[in-house]
Amino acid sequence: MKFEQQLKEHAERRAKALAMGGPAKLAQRRDQGILNARERIDRLVDTGSFFETGLFATSIRPEARERSPGDGKITGYGKVDGREVAVVSNDFTVMGASSSTVNTAKVGRVKQVANRHGLPMVFLGESTGARMPDVMGAAGVGAGDRPTQYRRMRETPWVSAVLGHCYGSSSWYAALADFVVMRKGAITAVSSVKLTSMAISEAVDPEALGGWKLHTEVTGMVDLAVDTDEEALAAVRRFLSYLPSHCEEAPPVHQVPAGSGDDAHKILDILPESRTQVYDVRKILALIYDAGSVFELKPRFGKSIVTALARLNGRSVGIVASNPMAKGGAIDPESCEKVVSFLVLCDSFNIPLVFMVDQPGFLIGVEGERKGAIGRVMNWMNAMSLVTVPKISVVMRKSYGQAVLNMGGGGNADEVVCWFSAEVNFMDPRSAVPIVHGVTEADDPARFQELLVEMTRGTSAYDAAAVNAAQVVIHPAETRATLTRLLEIHALRMSNGVGEHLMRTWPTSY
């Protein structure tokens, strides 16, 4: 074959591969306001930076080769804010982006390169699951040797966007990811709605099976729900901006926005004097950390604690903050699970932790015990003992019970800082009086108040400092400067800003 013929064939093959599932299917997606697989990559990576691998892959079955451009999964490398990332974008217009021998090899290849060279992995999910009939029979489902396909060692960050119906590998990679964003209207589950309906012999509502409310509020698998593909891809870029490319480097440093910390004197306008009056801790966080940098994860799950990435003086930090707006800040099993997941993320990628504490203890009751409260509390303590990045605990208003330790007290943080408004105790004195003395306020108000004073003795910020349970007592307006200096000091123990990563194999979903 002459060069001229070869050039023509190459151009034709390339055009066919780039055409994906064809004009009709692509037009249908446009009409629905949903990006196609290539448009998603274009919105994710820096302009002109995508380098594709596996463009000319097709189905391994001869009869399907002409209708399987790219074999339904687009793979390659691009840059996000100038840093290399590996990308897998599922092309639903080609055989429903179903998983096959060929495209599984494509995905495995970019994962291998990402792991070897320290690139974050981004999975843009939308797939019908395993391809039929390819996987039918023992040869299809049982053959091969992929023992590490779903192993997480957290060498590099994994990010997953759930952007349509995600079954099979798309749901598996979402469960394994460090950050999951989901477009409202998308579905992710073990099996499709049709198969599930057949299995249980009844109709299944897609949203109830695997919609965004289920995964943001009940399972906690999804960190953020958004309305559009564009918002999801922007969230992926934002998440990556806080993280290093791989576990052996420190997170990137950003320019500090003008005005950061200038309104810290307003903290006392937000923090109520009454221990039982609620407030939104997010408003306080916004006054302390770099302007506009607080990026909350799992806001709809375990609501009594806020977990967020943020920046302090341009450097990434992880925030674990009590949120009295939900359950008065009492910590439930979902909050425990959420915090442990966050500790694993931050420690795996060298992000120091700051605990902002105002909690009345763990939420007690039958429901919590049925959800394994004891095990969740101890998982948290185990994780705390394995964290090797700096940990600073700031007691804002109150900290009671075992949760004092979970939130960094009792030697579980490198430093404990108390605001002058802080109170540290085994439990709320108002609850302690009837338990210890059998006296209620309703039965004997005078005696109750007398005993309340006794039970409150020795619980102030200065009492904590007197026994070195707190190392520093400050005005709330000094928090930003105090944290900045303490993190500078304690970061010195990390070689080039890198921790030991003792939780790198901790399960992502449990």
C-alpha positions as a printed NumPy array, in Angstrom:
array([[  0.   ,   0.   ,   0.   ],
       [  1.387,   3.415,  -0.979],
       [  1.815,   6.256,   1.505],
       [ -1.036,   8.172,  -0.103],
       [ -3.418,   5.286,   0.509],
       [ -2.081,   4.795,   4.014],
       [ -2.57 ,   8.47 ,   4.832],
       [ -6.139,   8.31 ,   3.581],
       [ -6.848,   5.174,   5.597],
       [ -5.287,   6.716,   8.702],
       [ -7.42 ,   9.85 ,   8.352],
       [-10.569,   7.783,   7.861],
       [ -9.858,   5.537,  10.844],
       [ -9.044,   8.527,  13.019],
       [-12.21 ,  10.378,  12.012],
       [-14.312,   7.299,  12.717],
       [-12.761,   6.834,  16.163],
       [-13.264,  10.48 ,  17.061],
       [-16.899,  10.337,  15.887],
       [-17.69 ,   8.027,  18.849],
       [-21.236,   6.646,  18.645],
       [-22.182,   8.784,  15.654],
       [-24.   ,  12.091,  14.997],
       [-27.459,  10.935,  16.104],
       [-26.367,   9.772,  19.544],
       [-24.2  ,  12.836,  20.092],
       [-27.052,  15.126,  19.071],
       [-29.365,  13.382,  21.515],
       [-26.971,  14.16 ,  24.355],
       [-26.718,  17.796,  23.294],
       [-30.509,  18.043,  23.34 ],
       [-30.477,  16.649,  26.902],
       [-27.874,  19.209,  27.984],
       [-25.364,  16.48 ,  28.797],
       [-21.742,  16.6  ,  27.659],
       [-20.278,  13.699,  25.718],
       [-17.125,  11.88 ,  26.817],
       [-14.741,  14.042,  24.8  ],
       [-16.435,  17.297,  25.768],
       [-16.031,  16.296,  29.417],
       [-12.304,  15.848,  28.934],
       [-12.082,  19.219,  27.19 ],
       [-13.809,  20.907,  30.138],
       [-11.602,  19.112,  32.659],
       [ -8.076,  19.578,  31.333],
       [ -6.131,  22.628,  30.244],
       [ -6.812,  23.614,  26.623],
       [ -4.891,  21.527,  24.126],
       [ -3.178,  19.392,  26.765],
       [ -4.974,  16.067,  26.282],
       [ -2.876,  13.254,  24.847],
       [ -4.992,  10.23 ,  24.011],
       [ -3.917,   6.604,  24.136],
       [ -5.937,   3.702,  22.789],
       [ -7.799,   5.742,  20.192],
       [ -7.892,   2.878,  17.695],
       [ -9.033,   0.211,  20.153],
       [-12.188,  -1.729,  19.253],
       [-14.152,  -4.67 ,  20.577],
       [-12.303,  -7.959,  20.569],
       [-15.295,  -9.53 ,  18.796],
       [-15.01 ,  -9.304,  14.993],
       [-18.727,  -8.657,  14.52 ],
       [-18.604,  -5.618,  16.84 ],
       [-15.398,  -3.963,  15.697],
       [-17.027,  -1.56 ,  13.246],
       [-19.442,  -0.227,  15.877],
       [-17.05 ,   0.086,  18.804],
       [-14.708,   3.066,  18.221],
       [-12.339,   3.409,  21.159],
       [-14.18 ,   0.409,  22.605],
       [-16.323,   2.792,  24.637],
       [-13.691,   4.242,  26.957],
       [-11.445,   7.225,  26.2  ],
       [ -8.127,   7.178,  28.021],
       [ -5.085,   9.415,  28.125],
       [ -3.287,  12.225,  29.909],
       [ -3.907,  15.924,  30.288],
       [ -2.97 ,  18.842,  32.481],
       [ -5.073,  20.467,  35.178],
       [ -3.674,  23.856,  36.182],
       [ -0.421,  22.804,  34.547],
       [ -0.086,  19.473,  36.385],
       [ -0.335,  16.111,  34.624],
       [ -3.331,  13.864,  35.334],
       [ -4.463,  10.529,  33.914],
       [ -8.041,  10.433,  32.611],
       [-10.631,   7.749,  31.872],
       [-13.814,   9.073,  30.272],
       [-16.598,   6.588,  29.592],
       [-18.212,   7.01 ,  26.172],
       [-21.819,   5.989,  26.695],
       [-22.575,   6.419,  22.984],
       [-20.469,   3.335,  22.211],
       [-22.057,   0.147,  23.543],
       [-23.075,   1.946,  26.736],
       [-19.378,   2.259,  27.718],
       [-19.67 ,  -1.343,  28.883],
       [-16.509,  -2.942,  30.251],
       [-14.687,  -5.407,  28.016],
       [-11.333,  -7.136,  27.76 ],
       [ -9.906,  -4.408,  25.534],
       [-11.096,  -1.297,  27.337],
       [-10.258,  -2.806,  30.724],
       [ -6.706,  -3.128,  29.431],
       [ -6.811,   0.522,  28.324],
       [ -7.888,   1.638,  31.786],
       [ -5.31 ,  -0.601,  33.419],
       [ -2.58 ,   0.906,  31.285],
       [ -3.22 ,   4.526,  32.279],
       [ -3.612,   3.494,  35.923],
       [ -0.219,   1.809,  35.729],
       [  1.406,   4.894,  34.217],
       [ -0.272,   7.158,  36.774],
       [  0.982,   5.01 ,  39.619],
       [  4.534,   4.764,  38.279],
       [  4.91 ,   8.439,  37.48 ],
       [  2.823,  10.03 ,  40.218],
       [ -0.243,  11.309,  38.355],
       [ -3.702,  11.757,  39.877],
       [ -6.373,   9.504,  38.325],
       [ -9.684,  10.977,  37.186],
       [-12.588,   8.679,  36.289],
       [-15.485,  10.292,  34.408],
       [-18.12 ,   7.66 ,  35.022],
       [-21.077,   6.579,  32.926],
       [-21.383,   2.893,  32.094],
       [-23.864,   0.057,  31.796],
       [-21.442,  -2.327,  33.515],
       [-19.898,  -5.517,  32.161],
       [-20.405,  -6.148,  28.444],
       [-22.716,  -8.944,  27.455],
       [-22.212, -11.532,  26.098],
       [-18.418, -11.115,  26.442],
       [-18.395, -11.946,  30.143],
       [-20.793, -14.878,  29.97 ],
       [-19.36 , -18.273,  30.842],
       [-16.367, -19.255,  32.946],
       [-13.899, -18.005,  30.346],
       [-15.494, -14.559,  30.351],
       [-15.91 , -13.939,  34.046],
       [-13.326, -16.188,  35.692],
       [-10.34 , -16.028,  33.384],
       [ -7.565, -13.464,  33.491],
       [ -5.273, -12.299,  36.242],
       [ -6.205,  -8.927,  37.708],
       [ -5.595,  -9.287,  41.465],
       [ -4.683,  -5.605,  41.913],
       [ -7.353,  -4.019,  39.693],
       [ -9.184,  -2.562,  42.695],
       [ -6.293,  -2.183,  45.139],
       [ -5.861,   1.238,  46.736],
       [ -2.422,   2.078,  48.06 ],
       [ -3.053,   5.831,  47.701],
       [  0.141,   6.527,  45.814],
       [ -1.807,   9.187,  43.903],
       [ -5.213,  10.82 ,  44.387],
       [ -8.189,   9.156,  42.7  ],
       [-11.184,  11.263,  41.73 ],
       [-14.496,  10.054,  40.313],
       [-17.325,  11.971,  38.693],
       [-20.661,  10.132,  38.472],
       [-22.2  ,  11.707,  35.385],
       [-24.852,   9.259,  34.238],
       [-25.943,   5.699,  34.874],
       [-22.927,   4.067,  36.52 ],
       [-22.895,   0.326,  37.069],
       [-20.061,  -2.155,  37.255],
       [-16.563,  -0.636,  37.094],
       [-17.877,   2.949,  37.1  ],
       [-19.478,   2.341,  40.493],
       [-16.443,   0.409,  41.771],
       [-14.058,   3.246,  40.963],
       [-16.416,   5.728,  42.584],
       [-16.37 ,   3.681,  45.786],
       [-12.558,   3.594,  45.703],
       [-12.036,   7.288,  44.967],
       [-10.765,   9.931,  47.368],
       [-13.344,  12.406,  46.06 ],
       [-16.67 ,  11.698,  44.351],
       [-18.86 ,  14.321,  42.713],
       [-22.258,  13.336,  41.315],
       [-24.517,  15.106,  38.853],
       [-28.101,  15.152,  40.028],
       [-30.079,  12.756,  37.862],
       [-27.193,  10.321,  37.595],
       [-27.448,   6.869,  39.186],
       [-24.787,   4.589,  40.623],
       [-25.436,   1.121,  41.998],
       [-24.13 ,  -2.438,  41.927],
       [-26.483,  -3.417,  39.106],
       [-28.854,  -1.643,  36.737],
       [-32.45 ,  -0.802,  37.528],
       [-33.663,  -3.426,  35.029],
       [-31.549,  -6.237,  36.472],
       [-32.392,  -5.275,  40.05 ],
       [-36.112,  -5.207,  39.253],
       [-35.865,  -8.694,  37.738],
       [-33.89 ,  -9.997,  40.719],
       [-36.403,  -8.865,  43.338],
       [-39.517,  -9.186,  41.154],
       [-40.714,  -5.651,  41.721],
       [-40.327,  -2.235,  40.181],
       [-37.359,  -0.222,  41.4  ],
       [-37.16 ,   3.558,  41.473],
       [-33.786,   4.609,  40.023],
       [-33.323,   7.448,  42.494],
       [-34.078,   5.185,  45.44 ],
       [-31.672,   2.57 ,  44.092],
       [-28.704,   4.869,  43.581],
       [-29.588,   8.542,  43.258],
       [-27.702,  11.552,  44.572],
       [-29.759,  11.901,  47.753],
       [-29.068,   8.279,  48.716],
       [-25.328,   8.64 ,  48.222],
       [-24.938,  12.085,  49.782],
       [-27.243,  11.549,  52.767],
       [-27.376,   7.807,  53.523],
       [-24.307,   5.974,  52.218],
       [-21.955,   8.965,  52.347],
       [-20.117,   7.678,  49.277],
       [-20.607,  10.914,  47.334],
       [-18.834,  14.038,  48.59 ],
       [-20.713,  16.592,  46.532],
       [-23.844,  16.728,  44.357],
       [-24.133,  19.312,  41.569],
       [-26.626,  20.196,  38.866],
       [-24.541,  19.949,  35.687],
       [-21.583,  18.179,  34.116],
       [-19.757,  21.499,  33.981],
       [-20.124,  22.017,  37.725],
       [-18.923,  18.476,  38.374],
       [-15.77 ,  18.968,  36.314],
       [-15.085,  22.303,  38.006],
       [-15.375,  20.527,  41.374],
       [-12.834,  17.917,  40.25 ],
       [-10.386,  20.664,  39.32 ],
       [-10.966,  22.436,  42.616],
       [-10.436,  19.292,  44.681],
       [ -7.178,  18.527,  42.915],
       [ -5.925,  22.052,  43.617],
       [ -5.576,  21.194,  47.324],
       [ -3.72 ,  17.915,  46.782],
       [ -0.23 ,  16.975,  45.663],
       [  0.111,  14.963,  42.464],
       [  1.356,  12.003,  44.497],
       [  1.952,  10.951,  48.077],
       [  5.682,  11.713,  48.089],
       [  5.32 ,  15.458,  47.64 ],
       [  3.774,  18.28 ,  49.656],
       [  0.512,  19.909,  48.502],
       [  0.84 ,  22.929,  46.204],
       [  1.135,  26.413,  47.697],
       [ -1.234,  29.105,  46.404],
       [ -1.251,  32.871,  46.55 ],
       [ -3.088,  34.225,  49.596],
       [ -6.214,  36.182,  48.556],
       [ -6.333,  39.801,  49.636],
       [ -8.259,  40.414,  52.858],
       [ -7.825,  36.88 ,  54.244],
       [ -8.299,  36.956,  58.015],
       [ -9.094,  40.673,  58.146],
       [-12.523,  40.069,  59.724],
       [-11.386,  37.593,  62.399],
       [-12.46 ,  40.068,  65.074],
       [-16.075,  39.267,  64.11 ],
       [-15.835,  35.689,  65.456],
       [-17.313,  36.676,  68.811],
       [-20.281,  38.204,  66.975],
       [-21.073,  34.706,  65.668],
       [-20.112,  32.523,  68.651],
       [-22.948,  32.586,  71.24 ],
       [-22.015,  32.862,  74.917],
       [-24.62 ,  30.256,  75.852],
       [-23.291,  26.695,  75.6  ],
       [-26.648,  25.493,  74.225],
       [-27.272,  28.162,  71.593],
       [-26.504,  26.962,  68.079],
       [-24.614,  28.704,  65.275],
       [-23.184,  27.863,  61.843],
       [-19.502,  27.002,  62.276],
       [-18.935,  27.592,  58.555],
       [-19.261,  31.323,  59.173],
       [-16.396,  31.139,  61.678],
       [-14.227,  29.065,  59.351],
       [-14.651,  31.685,  56.632],
       [-13.154,  34.314,  58.959],
       [-10.061,  32.267,  59.833],
       [ -8.901,  30.537,  56.632],
       [ -7.859,  32.067,  53.32 ],
       [-10.754,  33.911,  51.697],
       [-12.917,  31.63 ,  49.541],
       [-10.759,  28.574,  50.194],
       [-13.045,  26.444,  52.398],
       [-14.196,  23.478,  50.277],
       [-16.59 ,  21.275,  52.228],
       [-16.799,  17.519,  51.628],
       [-19.904,  15.435,  52.415],
       [-22.006,  18.398,  53.646],
       [-25.224,  16.333,  53.62 ],
       [-23.798,  13.354,  55.527],
       [-22.85 ,  13.265,  59.212],
       [-23.938,  16.884,  59.5  ],
       [-22.882,  17.431,  63.113],
       [-19.285,  17.692,  61.904],
       [-17.963,  19.717,  58.978],
       [-15.048,  18.236,  57.058],
       [-13.411,  20.607,  54.605],
       [-10.241,  21.28 ,  52.704],
       [ -9.04 ,  24.854,  52.995],
       [ -5.91 ,  26.981,  52.802],
       [ -4.104,  28.816,  55.551],
       [ -1.536,  31.324,  54.361],
       [ -1.673,  29.62 ,  50.952],
       [ -1.079,  26.091,  52.264],
       [ -3.571,  23.22 ,  52.242],
       [ -5.116,  22.145,  55.543],
       [ -7.879,  19.725,  56.464],
       [-10.58 ,  20.973,  58.84 ],
       [-12.661,  18.809,  61.188],
       [-15.138,  21.209,  62.803],
       [-18.027,  20.674,  65.206],
       [-21.292,  21.95 ,  63.753],
       [-23.83 ,  22.831,  66.471],
       [-26.45 ,  23.548,  63.8  ],
       [-26.967,  19.766,  63.484],
       [-27.892,  17.775,  66.619],
       [-26.268,  20.46 ,  68.738],
       [-22.892,  19.193,  67.531],
       [-23.401,  15.74 ,  69.105],
       [-21.346,  13.226,  67.138],
       [-23.301,  10.361,  65.527],
       [-22.002,   7.199,  63.779],
       [-22.25 ,   8.829,  60.36 ],
       [-20.074,  11.713,  61.546],
       [-17.519,   9.207,  62.848],
       [-17.372,   7.471,  59.473],
       [-17.071,  10.798,  57.7  ],
       [-14.207,  11.981,  59.903],
       [-12.229,   8.737,  59.566],
       [-12.509,   8.908,  55.774],
       [-11.247,  12.484,  55.914],
       [ -8.332,  11.639,  58.216],
       [ -7.245,   8.941,  55.773],
       [ -7.405,  11.404,  52.866],
       [ -5.39 ,  14.095,  54.62 ],
       [ -2.753,  11.8  ,  56.078],
       [ -2.293,   9.959,  52.786],
       [ -1.585,  13.178,  50.911],
       [  0.369,  15.186,  53.5  ],
       [ -2.339,  17.675,  54.478],
       [ -2.115,  18.922,  58.11 ],
       [ -5.269,  18.686,  60.219],
       [ -7.024,  21.289,  62.329],
       [ -9.841,  20.314,  64.708],
       [-12.281,  23.125,  65.547],
       [-14.094,  21.859,  68.626],
       [-17.49 ,  22.649,  70.105],
       [-19.138,  19.325,  70.896],
       [-21.34 ,  17.933,  73.733],
       [-20.124,  14.354,  73.248],
       [-21.307,  11.393,  71.221],
       [-24.981,  11.05 ,  70.39 ],
       [-26.306,   8.24 ,  72.576],
       [-29.325,   6.025,  71.979],
       [-30.589,   2.782,  70.481],
       [-30.336,   3.95 ,  66.873],
       [-26.675,   4.868,  67.232],
       [-25.811,   1.54 ,  68.832],
       [-27.541,  -0.305,  66.021],
       [-25.311,   1.564,  63.6  ],
       [-22.198,   0.371,  65.407],
       [-21.406,   3.524,  67.371],
       [-18.8  ,   1.801,  69.559],
       [-16.843,   0.501,  66.595],
       [-17.087,   3.826,  64.738],
       [-15.747,   5.737,  67.753],
       [-12.819,   3.346,  68.068],
       [-12.109,   3.388,  64.341],
       [-11.711,   7.132,  64.723],
       [ -9.337,   6.749,  67.673],
       [ -7.312,   4.138,  65.814],
       [ -7.079,   6.439,  62.812],
       [ -5.999,   9.338,  65.033],
       [ -3.153,   7.234,  66.405],
       [ -1.974,   6.485,  62.855],
       [ -2.091,  10.063,  61.549],
       [  1.438,  11.336,  60.888],
       [  0.676,  14.827,  59.58 ],
       [  0.52 ,  17.695,  62.115],
       [ -2.693,  17.85 ,  64.176],
       [ -3.791,  21.021,  65.96 ],
       [ -6.946,  21.113,  68.104],
       [ -8.769,  24.385,  68.808],
       [-11.427,  24.228,  71.536],
       [-13.854,  27.025,  70.738],
       [-16.626,  26.676,  73.296],
       [-17.027,  23.214,  74.856],
       [-15.618,  19.717,  74.61 ],
       [-17.066,  16.852,  76.636],
       [-16.463,  13.145,  77.258],
       [-14.621,  10.561,  75.175],
       [-15.009,  12.893,  72.216],
       [-12.464,  15.214,  73.861],
       [ -9.9  ,  12.601,  72.838],
       [-11.38 ,  12.049,  69.377],
       [-11.184,  15.767,  68.697],
       [ -7.52 ,  15.981,  69.647],
       [ -7.49 ,  16.356,  73.424],
       [ -5.648,  14.094,  75.836],
       [ -2.452,  14.117,  73.794],
       [ -4.128,  13.169,  70.521],
       [ -3.007,  16.383,  68.829],
       [  0.397,  18.02 ,  68.602],
       [ -0.993,  21.129,  70.256],
       [ -4.272,  22.016,  71.964],
       [ -5.325,  25.634,  71.699],
       [ -8.218,  26.967,  73.771],
       [-10.174,  30.092,  73.11 ],
       [-10.782,  31.928,  76.386],
       [-14.422,  30.834,  75.999],
       [-13.538,  27.11 ,  76.129],
       [-14.822,  24.556,  78.615],
       [-13.437,  21.013,  78.898],
       [-15.238,  18.426,  81.014],
       [-16.279,  14.78 ,  81.152],
       [-19.876,  15.79 ,  80.475],
       [-22.225,  18.748,  80.567],
       [-22.406,  19.787,  84.251],
       [-26.188,  20.157,  83.968],
       [-26.404,  16.473,  83.096],
       [-23.788,  15.486,  85.66 ],
       [-25.607,  16.929,  88.688],
       [-28.67 ,  14.611,  88.589],
       [-26.488,  11.614,  87.673],
       [-23.912,  12.123,  90.431],
       [-26.106,  13.664,  93.14 ],
       [-29.643,  12.675,  92.166],
       [-30.796,  16.302,  92.303],
       [-32.788,  17.869,  89.477],
       [-33.365,  21.529,  88.855],
       [-37.112,  21.033,  88.926],
       [-37.072,  19.294,  92.359],
       [-34.618,  21.573,  94.209],
       [-33.482,  24.608,  92.182],
       [-31.259,  26.075,  94.918],
       [-29.417,  22.831,  95.646],
       [-29.107,  22.13 ,  91.92 ],
       [-27.4  ,  25.496,  91.331],
       [-25.05 ,  24.893,  94.266],
       [-24.014,  21.509,  92.894],
       [-23.806,  22.899,  89.368],
       [-21.141,  25.358,  90.505],
       [-19.225,  22.448,  92.023],
       [-19.487,  20.356,  88.853],
       [-18.333,  23.306,  86.736],
       [-15.22 ,  23.943,  88.81 ],
       [-11.9  ,  23.256,  87.07 ],
       [-13.298,  23.197,  83.529],
       [-12.201,  26.533,  82.051],
       [ -9.592,  27.159,  79.378],
       [ -7.177,  28.316,  82.075],
       [ -7.789,  25.182,  84.143],
       [ -6.899,  23.124,  81.067],
       [ -3.77 ,  25.23 ,  80.572],
       [ -2.823,  24.867,  84.234],
       [ -2.42 ,  21.095,  83.846],
       [ -0.987,  21.417,  80.315],
       [ -4.074,  19.817,  78.776],
       [ -3.988,  22.946,  76.61 ],
       [ -0.758,  24.572,  75.597],
       [ -2.141,  27.929,  74.508],
       [ -5.112,  30.118,  75.477],
       [ -5.948,  32.828,  72.962],
       [ -8.478,  35.378,  71.84 ],
       [-10.458,  33.893,  68.897],
       [ -9.176,  36.671,  66.633],
       [ -5.648,  35.28 ,  67.089],
       [ -6.576,  31.862,  65.685],
       [ -5.288,  32.382,  62.148],
       [ -1.884,  33.626,  63.261],
       [ -1.612,  30.947,  65.956],
       [ -2.442,  28.097,  63.582],
       [ -0.084,  29.415,  60.918],
       [  2.832,  29.495,  63.349],
       [  2.087,  26.135,  64.97 ],
       [  1.779,  24.385,  61.627],
       [  5.108,  25.858,  60.558],
       [  6.718,  24.392,  63.674],
       [  5.132,  20.952,  63.523],
       [  5.598,  20.563,  59.78 ],
       [  9.337,  20.425,  60.446],
       [  9.067,  16.77 ,  61.456],
       [  7.809,  15.879,  57.973],
       [ 10.604,  15.264,  55.49 ],
       [  9.943,  17.713,  52.611],
       [  6.359,  17.994,  53.844],
       [  5.707,  14.25 ,  53.49 ],
       [  4.233,  11.993,  56.189],
       [  4.488,   8.252,  56.778],
       [  1.106,   7.276,  55.248],
       [  0.257,   4.588,  57.777],
       [ -3.38 ,   4.52 ,  56.598],
       [ -2.694,   4.247,  52.88 ],
       [ -4.59 ,   0.93 ,  52.642],
       [ -7.51 ,   1.888,  54.903],
       [-10.828,   0.911,  53.246],
       [-12.542,   3.747,  51.417],
       [-16.009,   2.301,  52.036],
       [-17.02 ,   0.308,  55.106]])
